[in-house]
Amino acid sequence: KQEVTQIPAALSVPEGENLVLNCSFTDSAIYNLQWFRQDPGKGLTSLLLIQSSQREQTSGRLNASLDKSSGRSTLYIAASQPGDSATYLCAVNTGTASKLTFGTGTRLQVTL
Amino acid sequence: NAGVTQTPKFRVLKTGQSMTLLCAQDMNHEYMYWYRQDPGMGLRLIHYSVGEGTTAKGEVPDGYNVSRLKKQNFLLGLESAAPSQTSVYFCASSYGSGGPNYGYTFGSGTRLTVV
């Protein structure tokens, strides 16, 4: 059974700092991995999707990497802003019906 | 705006009552899903559908039923609500394995409380 772990569970950083969020998964046979953002009381917004054949994806200040063989992904946020404060969720797609297995998320707070 | 719409957004039920949650998408996605989100447990898959007229069980299907009579709609039913079903429910859709983008689109959620 696929298990996804995100470390740390919570993180507080001052504005302007670069930071890395970690995601690990137990079964390397994945089709893709997706990073989501969730604001309190809201739904999930897709940030980046990395196919199993890719090593990284970039969108603005966000960069996600994937090392399938070691079962790890990282989300790098450059020059953090208070508006980045949210919970970040990692999810892996193991193929069958494109079902996702989620981690429990990292709650990020960026302070002024 | 294109996307996934869930109704209702909030609901309070008494134990034993029934209700249906509606999910509608206008992106012509083949695959649709129902997840529940509980504190400390992340999102867990309840049921899913890979096309009109199909449904399948996910990780936590007990106490729920689903139907996908039309491609754009996916209904989640609770026949006899229990306090353990208090949760936030999210619907999602995707093109599926044959589409141009395997990414998911999520609805804004339904917050259900069973008392």
Boltz contact constraints between the chains, C-beta under 6 A:
constraints:
  - contact:
      token1: [A, 32]
      token2: [B, 102]
      max_distance: 6.0
  - contact:
      token1: [A, 43]
      token2: [B, 106]
      max_distance: 6.0
  - contact:
      token1: [A, 43]
      token2: [B, 107]
      max_distance: 6.0
  - contact:
      token1: [A, 43]
      token2: [B, 108]
      max_distance: 6.0
  - contact:
      token1: [A, 43]
      token2: [B, 109]
      max_distance: 6.0
  - contact:
      token1: [A, 44]
      token2: [B, 106]
      max_distance: 6.0
  - contact:
      token1: [A, 46]
      token2: [B, 103]
      max_distance: 6.0
  - contact:
      token1: [A, 49]
      token2: [B, 103]
      max_distance: 6.0
  - contact:
      token1: [A, 97]
      token2: [B, 48]
      max_distance: 6.0
  - contact:
      token1: [A, 97]
      token2: [B, 50]
      max_distance: 6.0
  - contact:
      token1: [A, 98]
      token2: [B, 31]
      max_distance: 6.0
  - contact:
      token1: [A, 98]
      token2: [B, 94]
      max_distance: 6.0
  - contact:
      token1: [A, 98]
      token2: [B, 96]
      max_distance: 6.0
  - contact:
      token1: [A, 99]
      token2: [B, 45]
      max_distance: 6.0
  - contact:
      token1: [A, 102]
      token2: [B, 42]
      max_distance: 6.0
  - contact:
      token1: [A, 102]
      token2: [B, 43]
      max_distance: 6.0
  - contact:
      token1: [A, 104]
      token2: [B, 42]
      max_distance: 6.0
